[in-house]
Amino acid sequence: MERTNDSVLTEFVLVGLSAHPKLQTIFFVLILWMYLMILFGNGVLISVIIYDSRLHTPMYFFLCNLSFLDICYTSSSVPLALDNFLTVRKRVSFSGCMAQMFLSFATGVTECVLLGMMALDRYVAICYPLRYPVIMSKGAYVSMATVSWLTGLVDSIIQTSLALQLPFCANNVINHFVCEILAILKLACADISINVISMTGSNLVVLVIPLLVISISYMFIVATILKIPSTEGKRKAFSTCSAHLTVVIIFYGTTFFMYAKPKSKTSDGKDNQDIIDALISIFYGGMTPLLNPLIYSLRNKDVKAAVKYLLDRKKLFS
């Protein structure tokens, strides 16, 4: 462990799968492929939405934000994880670790809130279709997206600031692939009850409240859809929400598994559980951004038509 003369921690060591070199190679290839697909899929989706003026609507504005957010979220941690797979014990500076933790937490929180905002957009579109252009004006949906980003930024500043105040005086080995906040809190040699309380409050604000908003919105959406007389009308109405609902289930299901109950400092001897948690975090950190563009592309005729139109234009000018 590297320390300065005044016993201030200067670096962390990321263990990851160092005890399983064969698994490291497998996961390096798997995560690298996943990351490249995330960049490609979300990059194409953003390009299509920006390029096709027919997609310049509130729903696709939120989707563009979601895709950009997924790129930022994975880019804040996946490159460090890939580097970790190539080394036995990856060393990362204290400041670099905190910066990576800050970015990952900020983007994760922003996505939670943004999914709630997207549910409100779908609620207005289905329940108040005639008033939708007035209610979801440009000022309204831009403000909703801005609130999502600011919430993630402020919450991450609070959690990171509290973590920076903790003393790390005995152990700097993180049983994870990246600088994940719960793994770092376990290393503190002081009472972390304030951090646990703060994380619990954060979970209530950015996990529970958006999920309640989503649940209530879809209760009204389903009730409205059931009142539609024609089967075709019901199918079209539900198709505009099914992609978002699928993404919500995947994202919140895996996130709640990891963060719904903040863990306090634990004793040594639980390395296997830590590695299992780390692998799960790779799943929710990678699979959701990977599936988002696929789900929205396969279940959305407008996106498929825009992609086809873009490809045809490229063929025409090639």
HELIX and SHEET records of a PDB file:
HELIX    1   1 PRO A   21  TYR A   51  1                                  31    
HELIX    2   2 SER A   53  LEU A   55  5                                   3    
HELIX    3   3 PRO A   58  SER A   75  1                                  18    
HELIX    4   4 VAL A   78  LEU A   86  1                                   9    
HELIX    5   5 PHE A   94  CYS A  127  1                                  34    
HELIX    6   6 TYR A  132  ILE A  135  1                                   4    
HELIX    7   7 LYS A  138  LEU A  164  1                                  27    
HELIX    8   8 ILE A  181  LEU A  185  1                                   5    
HELIX    9   9 SER A  193  ASN A  203  1                                  11    
HELIX   10  10 LEU A  204  VAL A  208  3                                   5    
HELIX   11  11 ILE A  209  LEU A  226  1                                  18    
HELIX   12  12 THR A  231  TYR A  259  1                                  29    
HELIX   13  13 ASP A  271  LEU A  298  1                                  28    
HELIX   14  14 LYS A  301  PHE A  317  1                                  17    
SHEET    1   A 3 LYS A  90  SER A  93  0                                        
SHEET    2   A 3 GLU A  11  LEU A  14 -1                                        
SHEET    3   A 3 VAL A 173  ILE A 174  1                                        
END                                                                             
